[in-house]
Amino acid sequence: MSELFWNKDFALSQVDHDQELLEELLAIFQDSSASDMALLLRAVETDDAIAARGASHSLKGAAASLGLEAIRDVAMLIEQDCRDGSLAVAREKLPQLESLMTQLREL
């Protein structure tokens, strides 16, 4: 499994170096990402590439804005594959994405 890479300097620059605001945004991301992960898992279970693409797109964008580069990268790979109607990458990368989310909760 890959390591969670958090570009904290980038994330702080996005919030004008307001540590408290960054912590609030991370908490919001953790809540919203749990919902996106549930949607992604359900989409894979039901062979719904469109829903999987939407959930992975949401994860990718939110992770990118917070400098969560490993999460962004995996979500981007899933989203790109889902554009072609495939769920192969989602099925392959879901364990890695779940591991990264666990690492994030342990920050």
Backbone atoms as SQL, in Angstrom:
CREATE TABLE atoms (id INTEGER PRIMARY KEY, chain TEXT, resi INTEGER, resn TEXT, atom TEXT, x REAL, y REAL, z REAL);
INSERT INTO atoms VALUES
  (1, 'A', 1, 'MET', 'N', 0.837, -1.186, 0.000),
  (2, 'A', 1, 'MET', 'CA', 0.000, 0.000, 0.000),
  (3, 'A', 1, 'MET', 'C', 0.882, 1.250, 0.000),
  (4, 'A', 2, 'SER', 'N', 0.350, 2.306, -0.534),
  (5, 'A', 2, 'SER', 'CA', 1.134, 3.528, -0.615),
  (6, 'A', 2, 'SER', 'C', 0.959, 4.371, 0.642),
  (7, 'A', 3, 'GLU', 'N', 1.905, 5.245, 0.801),
  (8, 'A', 3, 'GLU', 'CA', 1.895, 6.152, 1.936),
  (9, 'A', 3, 'GLU', 'C', 1.059, 7.384, 1.610),
  (10, 'A', 4, 'LEU', 'N', 0.369, 7.864, 2.626),
  (11, 'A', 4, 'LEU', 'CA', -0.353, 9.120, 2.496),
  (12, 'A', 4, 'LEU', 'C', 0.683, 10.226, 2.396),
  (13, 'A', 5, 'PHE', 'N', 0.664, 10.959, 1.315),
  (14, 'A', 5, 'PHE', 'CA', 1.556, 12.107, 1.195),
  (15, 'A', 5, 'PHE', 'C', 0.705, 13.347, 1.314),
  (16, 'A', 6, 'TRP', 'N', 0.952, 14.099, 2.393),
  (17, 'A', 6, 'TRP', 'CA', 0.206, 15.329, 2.623),
  (18, 'A', 6, 'TRP', 'C', 1.161, 16.493, 2.447),
  (19, 'A', 7, 'ASN', 'N', 0.917, 17.297, 1.452),
  (20, 'A', 7, 'ASN', 'CA', 1.701, 18.505, 1.217),
  (21, 'A', 7, 'ASN', 'C', 1.098, 19.594, 2.102),
  (22, 'A', 8, 'LYS', 'N', 1.498, 19.560, 3.372),
  (23, 'A', 8, 'LYS', 'CA', 0.916, 20.473, 4.362),
  (24, 'A', 8, 'LYS', 'C', 1.244, 21.926, 4.042),
  (25, 'A', 9, 'ASP', 'N', 2.441, 22.186, 3.502),
  (26, 'A', 9, 'ASP', 'CA', 2.789, 23.561, 3.134),
  (27, 'A', 9, 'ASP', 'C', 1.822, 24.108, 2.089),
  (28, 'A', 10, 'PHE', 'N', 1.493, 23.273, 1.086),
  (29, 'A', 10, 'PHE', 'CA', 0.519, 23.693, 0.069),
  (30, 'A', 10, 'PHE', 'C', -0.836, 23.946, 0.720),
  (31, 'A', 11, 'ALA', 'N', -1.273, 23.012, 1.571),
  (32, 'A', 11, 'ALA', 'CA', -2.573, 23.147, 2.218),
  (33, 'A', 11, 'ALA', 'C', -2.625, 24.429, 3.050),
  (34, 'A', 12, 'LEU', 'N', -1.578, 24.707, 3.790),
  (35, 'A', 12, 'LEU', 'CA', -1.547, 25.940, 4.586),
  (36, 'A', 12, 'LEU', 'C', -1.579, 27.179, 3.710),
  (37, 'A', 13, 'SER', 'N', -0.917, 27.114, 2.569),
  (38, 'A', 13, 'SER', 'CA', -0.934, 28.274, 1.666),
  (39, 'A', 13, 'SER', 'C', -2.344, 28.530, 1.137),
  (40, 'A', 14, 'GLN', 'N', -3.135, 27.476, 1.016),
  (41, 'A', 14, 'GLN', 'CA', -4.510, 27.619, 0.523),
  (42, 'A', 14, 'GLN', 'C', -5.423, 28.324, 1.523),
  (43, 'A', 15, 'VAL', 'N', -5.032, 28.309, 2.800),
  (44, 'A', 15, 'VAL', 'CA', -5.854, 28.931, 3.855),
  (45, 'A', 15, 'VAL', 'C', -5.115, 30.089, 4.523),
  (46, 'A', 16, 'ASP', 'N', -4.184, 30.678, 3.781),
  (47, 'A', 16, 'ASP', 'CA', -3.424, 31.828, 4.274),
  (48, 'A', 16, 'ASP', 'C', -2.755, 31.518, 5.615),
  (49, 'A', 17, 'HIS', 'N', -2.256, 30.293, 5.740),
  (50, 'A', 17, 'HIS', 'CA', -1.499, 29.817, 6.903),
  (51, 'A', 17, 'HIS', 'C', -2.315, 29.838, 8.197),
  (52, 'A', 18, 'ASP', 'N', -3.613, 29.669, 8.080),
  (53, 'A', 18, 'ASP', 'CA', -4.509, 29.605, 9.240),
  (54, 'A', 18, 'ASP', 'C', -4.660, 28.138, 9.648),
  (55, 'A', 19, 'GLN', 'N', -3.892, 27.711, 10.635),
  (56, 'A', 19, 'GLN', 'CA', -3.867, 26.315, 11.073),
  (57, 'A', 19, 'GLN', 'C', -5.249, 25.844, 11.540),
  (58, 'A', 20, 'GLU', 'N', -5.958, 26.694, 12.252),
  (59, 'A', 20, 'GLU', 'CA', -7.286, 26.327, 12.749),
  (60, 'A', 20, 'GLU', 'C', -8.256, 26.067, 11.592),
  (61, 'A', 21, 'LEU', 'N', -8.229, 26.929, 10.599),
  (62, 'A', 21, 'LEU', 'CA', -9.088, 26.738, 9.434),
  (63, 'A', 21, 'LEU', 'C', -8.720, 25.455, 8.699),
  (64, 'A', 22, 'LEU', 'N', -7.433, 25.188, 8.572),
  (65, 'A', 22, 'LEU', 'CA', -6.990, 23.964, 7.910),
  (66, 'A', 22, 'LEU', 'C', -7.514, 22.735, 8.653),
  (67, 'A', 23, 'GLU', 'N', -7.447, 22.749, 9.962),
  (68, 'A', 23, 'GLU', 'CA', -7.957, 21.621, 10.749),
  (69, 'A', 23, 'GLU', 'C', -9.463, 21.440, 10.539),
  (70, 'A', 24, 'GLU', 'N', -10.192, 22.548, 10.450),
  (71, 'A', 24, 'GLU', 'CA', -11.634, 22.477, 10.184),
  (72, 'A', 24, 'GLU', 'C', -11.901, 21.882, 8.800),
  (73, 'A', 25, 'LEU', 'N', -11.134, 22.319, 7.813),
  (74, 'A', 25, 'LEU', 'CA', -11.309, 21.804, 6.455),
  (75, 'A', 25, 'LEU', 'C', -10.961, 20.322, 6.367),
  (76, 'A', 26, 'LEU', 'N', -9.955, 19.899, 7.092),
  (77, 'A', 26, 'LEU', 'CA', -9.621, 18.469, 7.114),
  (78, 'A', 26, 'LEU', 'C', -10.743, 17.653, 7.735),
  (79, 'A', 27, 'ALA', 'N', -11.351, 18.190, 8.784),
  (80, 'A', 27, 'ALA', 'CA', -12.481, 17.493, 9.413),
  (81, 'A', 27, 'ALA', 'C', -13.652, 17.393, 8.439),
  (82, 'A', 28, 'ILE', 'N', -13.914, 18.464, 7.725),
  (83, 'A', 28, 'ILE', 'CA', -14.987, 18.455, 6.722),
  (84, 'A', 28, 'ILE', 'C', -14.659, 17.448, 5.629),
  (85, 'A', 29, 'PHE', 'N', -13.400, 17.423, 5.186),
  (86, 'A', 29, 'PHE', 'CA', -12.994, 16.462, 4.161),
  (87, 'A', 29, 'PHE', 'C', -13.197, 15.033, 4.651),
  (88, 'A', 30, 'GLN', 'N', -12.838, 14.769, 5.880),
  (89, 'A', 30, 'GLN', 'CA', -13.002, 13.413, 6.399),
  (90, 'A', 30, 'GLN', 'C', -14.472, 12.995, 6.381),
  (91, 'A', 31, 'ASP', 'N', -15.367, 13.913, 6.724),
  (92, 'A', 31, 'ASP', 'CA', -16.804, 13.598, 6.674),
  (93, 'A', 31, 'ASP', 'C', -17.274, 13.388, 5.244),
  (94, 'A', 32, 'SER', 'N', -16.928, 14.318, 4.370),
  (95, 'A', 32, 'SER', 'CA', -17.406, 14.218, 2.982),
  (96, 'A', 32, 'SER', 'C', -16.755, 13.050, 2.257),
  (97, 'A', 33, 'SER', 'N', -15.504, 12.764, 2.578),
  (98, 'A', 33, 'SER', 'CA', -14.832, 11.653, 1.905),
  (99, 'A', 33, 'SER', 'C', -15.417, 10.317, 2.337),
  (100, 'A', 34, 'ALA', 'N', -15.900, 10.237, 3.563),
  (101, 'A', 34, 'ALA', 'CA', -16.560, 8.998, 4.004),
  (102, 'A', 34, 'ALA', 'C', -17.802, 8.756, 3.162),
  (103, 'A', 35, 'SER', 'N', -18.536, 9.811, 2.877),
  (104, 'A', 35, 'SER', 'CA', -19.724, 9.707, 2.029),
  (105, 'A', 35, 'SER', 'C', -19.338, 9.341, 0.599),
  (106, 'A', 36, 'ASP', 'N', -18.293, 9.994, 0.072),
  (107, 'A', 36, 'ASP', 'CA', -17.831, 9.683, -1.282),
  (108, 'A', 36, 'ASP', 'C', -17.323, 8.249, -1.382),
  (109, 'A', 37, 'MET', 'N', -16.630, 7.792, -0.352),
  (110, 'A', 37, 'MET', 'CA', -16.137, 6.405, -0.355),
  (111, 'A', 37, 'MET', 'C', -17.314, 5.428, -0.352),
  (112, 'A', 38, 'ALA', 'N', -18.343, 5.716, 0.433),
  (113, 'A', 38, 'ALA', 'CA', -19.526, 4.845, 0.460),
  (114, 'A', 38, 'ALA', 'C', -20.179, 4.808, -0.917),
  (115, 'A', 39, 'LEU', 'N', -20.285, 5.973, -1.563),
  (116, 'A', 39, 'LEU', 'CA', -20.852, 6.030, -2.914),
  (117, 'A', 39, 'LEU', 'C', -20.001, 5.240, -3.897),
  (118, 'A', 40, 'LEU', 'N', -18.688, 5.367, -3.775),
  (119, 'A', 40, 'LEU', 'CA', -17.784, 4.658, -4.672),
  (120, 'A', 40, 'LEU', 'C', -17.895, 3.144, -4.476),
  (121, 'A', 41, 'LEU', 'N', -17.913, 2.711, -3.250),
  (122, 'A', 41, 'LEU', 'CA', -18.057, 1.277, -2.973),
  (123, 'A', 41, 'LEU', 'C', -19.372, 0.738, -3.520),
  (124, 'A', 42, 'ARG', 'N', -20.439, 1.473, -3.289),
  (125, 'A', 42, 'ARG', 'CA', -21.759, 1.057, -3.783),
  (126, 'A', 42, 'ARG', 'C', -21.775, 1.024, -5.316),
  (127, 'A', 43, 'ALA', 'N', -21.140, 2.016, -5.929),
  (128, 'A', 43, 'ALA', 'CA', -21.091, 2.066, -7.395),
  (129, 'A', 43, 'ALA', 'C', -20.342, 0.867, -7.958),
  (130, 'A', 44, 'VAL', 'N', -19.259, 0.487, -7.321),
  (131, 'A', 44, 'VAL', 'CA', -18.501, -0.673, -7.784),
  (132, 'A', 44, 'VAL', 'C', -19.327, -1.942, -7.610),
  (133, 'A', 45, 'GLU', 'N', -19.993, -2.057, -6.477),
  (134, 'A', 45, 'GLU', 'CA', -20.828, -3.244, -6.215),
  (135, 'A', 45, 'GLU', 'C', -21.963, -3.380, -7.227),
  (136, 'A', 46, 'THR', 'N', -22.479, -2.247, -7.698),
  (137, 'A', 46, 'THR', 'CA', -23.618, -2.270, -8.611),
  (138, 'A', 46, 'THR', 'C', -23.215, -2.039, -10.074),
  (139, 'A', 47, 'ASP', 'N', -21.910, -2.067, -10.341),
  (140, 'A', 47, 'ASP', 'CA', -21.386, -1.871, -11.699),
  (141, 'A', 47, 'ASP', 'C', -21.842, -0.551, -12.322),
  (142, 'A', 48, 'ASP', 'N', -21.797, 0.520, -11.540),
  (143, 'A', 48, 'ASP', 'CA', -22.234, 1.838, -11.993),
  (144, 'A', 48, 'ASP', 'C', -21.016, 2.744, -12.180),
  (145, 'A', 49, 'ALA', 'N', -20.438, 2.720, -13.376),
  (146, 'A', 49, 'ALA', 'CA', -19.232, 3.506, -13.646),
  (147, 'A', 49, 'ALA', 'C', -19.503, 5.009, -13.581),
  (148, 'A', 50, 'ILE', 'N', -20.707, 5.425, -13.919),
  (149, 'A', 50, 'ILE', 'CA', -21.032, 6.859, -13.869),
  (150, 'A', 50, 'ILE', 'C', -21.008, 7.358, -12.430),
  (151, 'A', 51, 'ALA', 'N', -21.633, 6.617, -11.533),
  (152, 'A', 51, 'ALA', 'CA', -21.624, 7.005, -10.122),
  (153, 'A', 51, 'ALA', 'C', -20.211, 6.931, -9.548),
  (154, 'A', 52, 'ALA', 'N', -19.451, 5.926, -9.938),
  (155, 'A', 52, 'ALA', 'CA', -18.068, 5.790, -9.471),
  (156, 'A', 52, 'ALA', 'C', -17.227, 6.969, -9.953),
  (157, 'A', 53, 'ARG', 'N', -17.461, 7.370, -11.188),
  (158, 'A', 53, 'ARG', 'CA', -16.732, 8.525, -11.714),
  (159, 'A', 53, 'ARG', 'C', -17.051, 9.778, -10.906),
  (160, 'A', 54, 'GLY', 'N', -18.307, 9.985, -10.583),
  (161, 'A', 54, 'GLY', 'CA', -18.696, 11.158, -9.802),
  (162, 'A', 54, 'GLY', 'C', -18.084, 11.155, -8.407),
  (163, 'A', 55, 'ALA', 'N', -18.121, 10.019, -7.739),
  (164, 'A', 55, 'ALA', 'CA', -17.566, 9.931, -6.385),
  (165, 'A', 55, 'ALA', 'C', -16.054, 10.123, -6.407),
  (166, 'A', 56, 'SER', 'N', -15.384, 9.522, -7.369),
  (167, 'A', 56, 'SER', 'CA', -13.926, 9.660, -7.440),
  (168, 'A', 56, 'SER', 'C', -13.534, 11.083, -7.839),
  (169, 'A', 57, 'HIS', 'N', -14.334, 11.721, -8.676),
  (170, 'A', 57, 'HIS', 'CA', -14.077, 13.113, -9.049),
  (171, 'A', 57, 'HIS', 'C', -14.178, 14.020, -7.827),
  (172, 'A', 58, 'SER', 'N', -15.190, 13.797, -7.017),
  (173, 'A', 58, 'SER', 'CA', -15.373, 14.580, -5.799),
  (174, 'A', 58, 'SER', 'C', -14.193, 14.391, -4.843),
  (175, 'A', 59, 'LEU', 'N', -13.790, 13.144, -4.661),
  (176, 'A', 59, 'LEU', 'CA', -12.627, 12.853, -3.801),
  (177, 'A', 59, 'LEU', 'C', -11.371, 13.524, -4.344),
  (178, 'A', 60, 'LYS', 'N', -11.171, 13.424, -5.633),
  (179, 'A', 60, 'LYS', 'CA', -9.973, 13.989, -6.267),
  (180, 'A', 60, 'LYS', 'C', -9.888, 15.493, -6.036),
  (181, 'A', 61, 'GLY', 'N', -10.967, 16.184, -6.293),
  (182, 'A', 61, 'GLY', 'CA', -10.956, 17.639, -6.155),
  (183, 'A', 61, 'GLY', 'C', -10.744, 18.101, -4.730),
  (184, 'A', 62, 'ALA', 'N', -11.446, 17.488, -3.806),
  (185, 'A', 62, 'ALA', 'CA', -11.308, 17.883, -2.399),
  (186, 'A', 62, 'ALA', 'C', -9.910, 17.560, -1.887),
  (187, 'A', 63, 'ALA', 'N', -9.402, 16.397, -2.248),
  (188, 'A', 63, 'ALA', 'CA', -8.056, 16.011, -1.804),
  (189, 'A', 63, 'ALA', 'C', -7.005, 16.957, -2.393),
  (190, 'A', 64, 'ALA', 'N', -7.170, 17.314, -3.653),
  (191, 'A', 64, 'ALA', 'CA', -6.211, 18.212, -4.298),
  (192, 'A', 64, 'ALA', 'C', -6.164, 19.560, -3.606),
  (193, 'A', 65, 'SER', 'N', -7.309, 20.073, -3.214),
  (194, 'A', 65, 'SER', 'CA', -7.345, 21.390, -2.583),
  (195, 'A', 65, 'SER', 'C', -6.683, 21.400, -1.210),
  (196, 'A', 66, 'LEU', 'N', -6.545, 20.216, -0.603),
  (197, 'A', 66, 'LEU', 'CA', -5.930, 20.115, 0.722),
  (198, 'A', 66, 'LEU', 'C', -4.521, 19.526, 0.675),
  (199, 'A', 67, 'GLY', 'N', -3.977, 19.345, -0.515),
  (200, 'A', 67, 'GLY', 'CA', -2.623, 18.832, -0.633),
  (201, 'A', 67, 'GLY', 'C', -2.486, 17.356, -0.298),
  (202, 'A', 68, 'LEU', 'N', -3.588, 16.628, -0.351),
  (203, 'A', 68, 'LEU', 'CA', -3.583, 15.191, -0.072),
  (204, 'A', 68, 'LEU', 'C', -3.294, 14.462, -1.384),
  (205, 'A', 69, 'GLU', 'N', -2.036, 14.467, -1.764),
  (206, 'A', 69, 'GLU', 'CA', -1.646, 14.096, -3.114),
  (207, 'A', 69, 'GLU', 'C', -1.841, 12.623, -3.445),
  (208, 'A', 70, 'ALA', 'N', -1.593, 11.739, -2.500),
  (209, 'A', 70, 'ALA', 'CA', -1.769, 10.308, -2.792),
  (210, 'A', 70, 'ALA', 'C', -3.245, 9.980, -3.013),
  (211, 'A', 71, 'ILE', 'N', -4.115, 10.570, -2.196),
  (212, 'A', 71, 'ILE', 'CA', -5.558, 10.352, -2.367),
  (213, 'A', 71, 'ILE', 'C', -5.998, 10.929, -3.709),
  (214, 'A', 72, 'ARG', 'N', -5.524, 12.123, -4.022),
  (215, 'A', 72, 'ARG', 'CA', -5.857, 12.752, -5.308),
  (216, 'A', 72, 'ARG', 'C', -5.430, 11.865, -6.473),
  (217, 'A', 73, 'ASP', 'N', -4.218, 11.342, -6.406),
  (218, 'A', 73, 'ASP', 'CA', -3.687, 10.544, -7.507),
  (219, 'A', 73, 'ASP', 'C', -4.490, 9.260, -7.741),
  (220, 'A', 74, 'VAL', 'N', -4.828, 8.566, -6.665),
  (221, 'A', 74, 'VAL', 'CA', -5.592, 7.318, -6.805),
  (222, 'A', 74, 'VAL', 'C', -7.002, 7.624, -7.306),
  (223, 'A', 75, 'ALA', 'N', -7.625, 8.648, -6.748),
  (224, 'A', 75, 'ALA', 'CA', -8.974, 9.024, -7.187),
  (225, 'A', 75, 'ALA', 'C', -8.971, 9.426, -8.660),
  (226, 'A', 76, 'MET', 'N', -7.912, 10.093, -9.101),
  (227, 'A', 76, 'MET', 'CA', -7.811, 10.506, -10.498),
  (228, 'A', 76, 'MET', 'C', -7.709, 9.287, -11.416),
  (229, 'A', 77, 'LEU', 'N', -6.930, 8.295, -11.019),
  (230, 'A', 77, 'LEU', 'CA', -6.823, 7.075, -11.821),
  (231, 'A', 77, 'LEU', 'C', -8.182, 6.383, -11.956),
  (232, 'A', 78, 'ILE', 'N', -8.912, 6.327, -10.863),
  (233, 'A', 78, 'ILE', 'CA', -10.237, 5.702, -10.882),
  (234, 'A', 78, 'ILE', 'C', -11.168, 6.497, -11.793),
  (235, 'A', 79, 'GLU', 'N', -11.173, 7.811, -11.619),
  (236, 'A', 79, 'GLU', 'CA', -12.047, 8.661, -12.433),
  (237, 'A', 79, 'GLU', 'C', -11.754, 8.502, -13.924),
  (238, 'A', 80, 'GLN', 'N', -10.479, 8.503, -14.288),
  (239, 'A', 80, 'GLN', 'CA', -10.111, 8.389, -15.698),
  (240, 'A', 80, 'GLN', 'C', -10.607, 7.068, -16.293),
  (241, 'A', 81, 'ASP', 'N', -10.462, 5.983, -15.553),
  (242, 'A', 81, 'ASP', 'CA', -10.908, 4.685, -16.049),
  (243, 'A', 81, 'ASP', 'C', -12.428, 4.630, -16.160),
  (244, 'A', 82, 'CYS', 'N', -13.108, 5.244, -15.207),
  (245, 'A', 82, 'CYS', 'CA', -14.578, 5.235, -15.221),
  (246, 'A', 82, 'CYS', 'C', -15.139, 6.030, -16.394),
  (247, 'A', 83, 'ARG', 'N', -14.388, 6.997, -16.886),
  (248, 'A', 83, 'ARG', 'CA', -14.835, 7.766, -18.061),
  (249, 'A', 83, 'ARG', 'C', -15.085, 6.857, -19.253),
  (250, 'A', 84, 'ASP', 'N', -14.328, 5.759, -19.307),
  (251, 'A', 84, 'ASP', 'CA', -14.483, 4.789, -20.393),
  (252, 'A', 84, 'ASP', 'C', -15.497, 3.702, -20.054),
  (253, 'A', 85, 'GLY', 'N', -16.216, 3.879, -18.946),
  (254, 'A', 85, 'GLY', 'CA', -17.218, 2.899, -18.552),
  (255, 'A', 85, 'GLY', 'C', -16.652, 1.690, -17.831),
  (256, 'A', 86, 'SER', 'N', -15.390, 1.753, -17.480),
  (257, 'A', 86, 'SER', 'CA', -14.727, 0.625, -16.821),
  (258, 'A', 86, 'SER', 'C', -14.662, 0.839, -15.307),
  (259, 'A', 87, 'LEU', 'N', -14.723, -0.254, -14.584),
  (260, 'A', 87, 'LEU', 'CA', -14.545, -0.213, -13.134),
  (261, 'A', 87, 'LEU', 'C', -13.315, -1.019, -12.707),
  (262, 'A', 88, 'ALA', 'N', -12.501, -1.423, -13.672),
  (263, 'A', 88, 'ALA', 'CA', -11.337, -2.265, -13.375),
  (264, 'A', 88, 'ALA', 'C', -10.368, -1.572, -12.426),
  (265, 'A', 89, 'VAL', 'N', -10.051, -0.317, -12.685),
  (266, 'A', 89, 'VAL', 'CA', -9.117, 0.405, -11.834),
  (267, 'A', 89, 'VAL', 'C', -9.743, 0.654, -10.459),
  (268, 'A', 90, 'ALA', 'N', -11.029, 0.961, -10.435),
  (269, 'A', 90, 'ALA', 'CA', -11.698, 1.165, -9.142),
  (270, 'A', 90, 'ALA', 'C', -11.597, -0.094, -8.296),
  (271, 'A', 91, 'ARG', 'N', -11.866, -1.237, -8.893),
  (272, 'A', 91, 'ARG', 'CA', -11.785, -2.497, -8.148),
  (273, 'A', 91, 'ARG', 'C', -10.358, -2.755, -7.664),
  (274, 'A', 92, 'GLU', 'N', -9.398, -2.442, -8.502),
  (275, 'A', 92, 'GLU', 'CA', -7.993, -2.661, -8.145),
  (276, 'A', 92, 'GLU', 'C', -7.516, -1.690, -7.067),
  (277, 'A', 93, 'LYS', 'N', -7.924, -0.431, -7.158),
  (278, 'A', 93, 'LYS', 'CA', -7.375, 0.627, -6.303),
  (279, 'A', 93, 'LYS', 'C', -8.178, 0.906, -5.035),
  (280, 'A', 94, 'LEU', 'N', -9.377, 0.349, -4.915),
  (281, 'A', 94, 'LEU', 'CA', -10.170, 0.624, -3.718),
  (282, 'A', 94, 'LEU', 'C', -9.446, 0.267, -2.421),
  (283, 'A', 95, 'PRO', 'N', -8.783, -0.877, -2.310),
  (284, 'A', 95, 'PRO', 'CA', -8.068, -1.160, -1.059),
  (285, 'A', 95, 'PRO', 'C', -6.989, -0.114, -0.747),
  (286, 'A', 96, 'GLN', 'N', -6.302, 0.347, -1.782),
  (287, 'A', 96, 'GLN', 'CA', -5.281, 1.378, -1.584),
  (288, 'A', 96, 'GLN', 'C', -5.930, 2.680, -1.120),
  (289, 'A', 97, 'LEU', 'N', -7.032, 3.051, -1.732),
  (290, 'A', 97, 'LEU', 'CA', -7.729, 4.277, -1.352),
  (291, 'A', 97, 'LEU', 'C', -8.256, 4.174, 0.079),
  (292, 'A', 98, 'GLU', 'N', -8.791, 3.035, 0.445),
  (293, 'A', 98, 'GLU', 'CA', -9.268, 2.837, 1.818),
  (294, 'A', 98, 'GLU', 'C', -8.114, 2.939, 2.812),
  (295, 'A', 99, 'SER', 'N', -6.961, 2.402, 2.465),
  (296, 'A', 99, 'SER', 'CA', -5.782, 2.498, 3.326),
  (297, 'A', 99, 'SER', 'C', -5.341, 3.956, 3.499),
  (298, 'A', 100, 'LEU', 'N', -5.361, 4.712, 2.420),
  (299, 'A', 100, 'LEU', 'CA', -4.994, 6.125, 2.496),
  (300, 'A', 100, 'LEU', 'C', -5.967, 6.896, 3.378),
  (301, 'A', 101, 'MET', 'N', -7.240, 6.579, 3.284),
  (302, 'A', 101, 'MET', 'CA', -8.235, 7.253, 4.118),
  (303, 'A', 101, 'MET', 'C', -8.018, 6.917, 5.600),
  (304, 'A', 102, 'THR', 'N', -7.655, 5.687, 5.880),
  (305, 'A', 102, 'THR', 'CA', -7.340, 5.295, 7.254),
  (306, 'A', 102, 'THR', 'C', -6.138, 6.072, 7.756),
  (307, 'A', 103, 'GLN', 'N', -5.120, 6.188, 6.919),
  (308, 'A', 103, 'GLN', 'CA', -3.936, 6.957, 7.309),
  (309, 'A', 103, 'GLN', 'C', -4.305, 8.413, 7.591),
  (310, 'A', 104, 'LEU', 'N', -5.204, 8.960, 6.814),
  (311, 'A', 104, 'LEU', 'CA', -5.631, 10.344, 7.022),
  (312, 'A', 104, 'LEU', 'C', -6.313, 10.501, 8.381),
  (313, 'A', 105, 'ARG', 'N', -7.171, 9.556, 8.729),
  (314, 'A', 105, 'ARG', 'CA', -7.845, 9.631, 10.033),
  (315, 'A', 105, 'ARG', 'C', -6.868, 9.560, 11.188),
  (316, 'A', 106, 'GLU', 'N', -5.715, 8.947, 10.945),
  (317, 'A', 106, 'GLU', 'CA', -4.716, 8.798, 12.004),
  (318, 'A', 106, 'GLU', 'C', -3.741, 9.970, 12.088),
  (319, 'A', 107, 'LEU', 'N', -3.913, 10.977, 11.245),
  (320, 'A', 107, 'LEU', 'CA', -3.027, 12.157, 11.285),
  (321, 'A', 107, 'LEU', 'C', -3.097, 12.854, 12.617);
